[in-house]
Amino acid sequence: MKNTVVTFKEAKVRNEKLTMLTAYDYSMAKIIDGAGINGILVGDSLGMVCLGYEDTLSVTMEDIIHHTKAVSRGAKNSLIVADMPFMSYQTSIYDSVVNAGRLIKEGRAQVVKLEGGVEVCDKIEAIVKASIPVMAHIGLTPQSVNAFGGFKVQGKSEEAARKLIEDAKAVEKAGAFAVVLECVPAKLADIITKEINIPTIGIGAGVNCDGQILVYQDMLGMFNDFTPKFVKKYANVGEIMNMAFRKYIDEVRDGVFPEEAHTFKISDEVLEKLY
């Protein structure tokens, strides 16, 4: 069954949990989609896990479009969400709509995601008016890492908690069909989830969100530069890959690979005619 913004909203009404993972290329998108995931995010996290940047701030529109194209070819049933990179929407409403449109038209995404609460509601409203669905993102918004002074849990004080509740209600009113809650205390995320009518997608926000999202390299143990507290490793694929690469290197050096089963034949008669 094809996942859409409508099926996401219906899942909240039915109290059915939503699942999302990141993907950045065709083969991984195909595998994740085949597993039955509800949504795939082409996140600006690709800056760190794919491109080796220190943060998400250097990711460009061209980066996101390039990777979203690949993901859209591999995922047929998942809802494809593309991140709007830093400075693709902060500058003006016009830029927001144009860049959101590029992610849909060129990248073949079905939804765009942008970070921020009350302060970006004018952009959300304009993008939605252009018939482009928007997933909001509040709490720890990585594009604001310099303003936050690092990657820190958000909403721990009374003032900050009230601001997050206000942000969640504001992005819903602006037209967002769902909202990501990142690094928000679980009890606060529970309150927000109950206060709004659109699905909440948690990452480090507790079990009571309407759904969850993780970076696939984190949950598979493929990216070990830094592992956030909220990540559960479901497999250690990085170690398995390393072992396979080492075995390949050894077999090539020892003349074990390729074996006859991996080679192609030519008749001796043809070879004799060469001399």
HELIX and SHEET records of a PDB file:
HELIX    1   1 VAL A    5  VAL A   13  1                                   9    
HELIX    2   2 TYR A   26  ALA A   35  1                                  10    
HELIX    3   3 LEU A   46  VAL A   49  1                                   4    
HELIX    4   4 MET A   61  GLY A   74  1                                  14    
HELIX    5   5 ILE A   93  LYS A  105  1                                  13    
HELIX    6   6 VAL A  118  VAL A  120  5                                   3    
HELIX    7   7 CYS A  121  LYS A  129  1                                   9    
HELIX    8   8 PRO A  142  SER A  144  5                                   3    
HELIX    9   9 VAL A  145  PHE A  148  1                                   4    
HELIX   10  10 GLU A  158  ALA A  174  1                                  17    
HELIX   11  11 ALA A  186  GLU A  195  1                                  10    
HELIX   12  12 TYR A  216  MET A  219  1                                   4    
HELIX   13  13 VAL A  237  ARG A  253  1                                  17    
HELIX   14  14 GLU A  260  HIS A  262  5                                   3    
HELIX   15  15 ASP A  268  GLU A  272  1                                   5    
SHEET    1   A 9 LEU A  18  THR A  22  0                                        
SHEET    2   A 9 GLY A  39  VAL A  42  1                                        
SHEET    3   A 9 LEU A  79  ASP A  83  1                                        
SHEET    4   A 9 VAL A 111  GLU A 115  1                                        
SHEET    5   A 9 VAL A 134  GLY A 139  1                                        
SHEET    6   A 9 ALA A 178  GLU A 182  1                                        
SHEET    7   A 9 THR A 200  ILE A 203  1                                        
SHEET    8   A 9 GLY A 211  LEU A 214  1                                        
SHEET    9   A 9 LEU A  18  THR A  22  1                                        
END                                                                             
